[in-house]
């Protein structure tokens, strides 16, 4: 029967649309959940770095860059990686809200590194109200 075939194809299209929408929605949800860690600021001199040596051009616009701990460093494979960072908590409510995108330019100078990320003063000031705080962060690559 022609009407049965038409209803069946309509049902299949609705189901197909639901599957596509659900997969896109779940992909967006998975991007929201990142890794959690801690961050602090570090100041100049920023060069030389383990990634770019003394090259001044290695730093991204706005000086939004970080040095990473041993686990993230991955024997230098982290050089140039980009992370989106969001402050989630800390003492005296330091978080400004929002997130920033940063570039990895160095390894944390201390071993073991006391934080997941050391952020340039400019990067840290973009998400924290207090320049010398230690904050809890969420970050995604």
C-alpha positions in Angstrom: 0.0 0.0 0.0 1.4 3.4 -1.0 0.2 5.2 2.2 1.9 2.6 4.4 5.2 3.1 2.5 4.9 6.8 2.8 4.3 6.6 6.6 7.2 4.2 7.0 9.6 6.5 5.1 8.4 9.5 7.2 9.0 7.5 10.4 12.5 6.5 9.1 13.4 10.2 8.3 12.3 11.3 11.8 14.4 8.5 13.4 17.4 9.4 11.2 17.0 13.1 12.1 16.9 12.2 15.8 20.0 10.0 15.5 21.9 12.8 13.8 20.8 15.4 16.3 21.6 13.2 19.2 25.1 12.5 18.0 25.8 16.2 17.4 24.5 17.0 20.9 26.6 14.3 22.5 29.7 15.5 20.7 29.1 19.1 22.1 28.5 17.7 25.6 31.8 15.8 25.5 33.7 19.0 24.6 32.4 20.6 27.8 34.0 18.1 30.1 37.8 18.5 30.1 40.6 17.6 32.4 40.9 19.2 35.8 44.1 20.5 37.4 45.7 23.5 39.1 47.3 26.6 37.7 49.4 29.5 38.9 51.0 32.4 37.2 54.7 32.9 36.4 56.4 36.1 35.3 59.2 37.2 33.0 61.8 36.6 31.8 59.9 34.1 29.6 62.8 33.3 27.3 64.6 31.1 26.6 61.8 28.5 26.4 62.1 24.8 25.8 60.0 25.1 22.7 61.3 28.2 20.9 64.5 29.1 22.5 65.1 32.9 22.3 62.7 33.5 19.5 60.4 36.4 20.4 57.9 35.4 17.8 57.0 32.1 19.5 54.5 33.9 21.8 50.9 34.2 20.7 49.0 37.5 20.5 48.1 38.8 24.0 50.8 36.7 25.6 48.3 34.0 26.3 50.7 31.1 26.9 51.6 28.4 29.4 54.3 26.1 30.7 53.1 22.6 31.4 53.9 19.9 34.0 55.8 16.7 33.3 52.6 14.7 32.4 51.4 17.2 29.8 54.9 17.9 28.5 55.2 14.5 27.0 59.0 14.8 26.2 58.4 18.0 24.3 55.4 16.8 22.2 53.3 19.5 23.9 55.2 22.4 22.2 52.7 24.4 20.3 49.6 22.6 21.7 46.6 24.8 22.3 44.4 24.5 25.4 41.1 26.2 26.4 41.3 27.0 30.1 38.6 27.9 32.5 39.0 28.8 36.2 36.6 26.8 38.3 37.5 27.6 41.9 40.1 28.7 44.4 40.5 30.5 47.7 38.5 33.7 48.0 36.6 33.1 44.7 39.3 34.2 42.3 37.6 33.2 39.0 36.5 35.9 36.6 34.4 33.5 34.5 34.8 32.6 30.8 37.6 30.8 29.3 40.8 31.6 27.3 42.8 29.8 24.6 46.5 29.4 25.3 49.6 28.0 23.6 52.2 25.7 25.2 55.7 27.3 24.9 57.6 25.7 27.8 58.0 23.0 30.4 57.4 23.8 34.0 60.8 24.8 35.4 60.5 22.9 38.7 60.4 19.2 39.0 58.1 18.0 40.1 55.9 20.9 39.0 53.5 21.9 41.7 50.7 22.7 39.1 49.3 21.3 35.9 50.0 24.6 34.2 52.0 27.7 34.8 50.3 30.6 33.0 51.9 33.8 31.8 50.9 36.8 33.9 48.6 38.0 31.1 46.9 34.6 30.6 46.4 34.2 34.4 45.0 37.8 34.7 42.5 37.0 32.0 40.8 34.3 34.2 41.8 35.1 37.8 41.1 38.2 39.9 44.2 37.6 42.1 47.7 37.5 40.4 49.3 35.2 43.0 46.5 32.7 43.6 46.6 29.0 43.0 43.4 28.1 41.1 41.6 25.0 40.1 41.0 24.8 36.3 39.3 22.8 33.7 41.2 22.5 30.4 40.7 20.9 27.0 43.0 20.5 24.1 
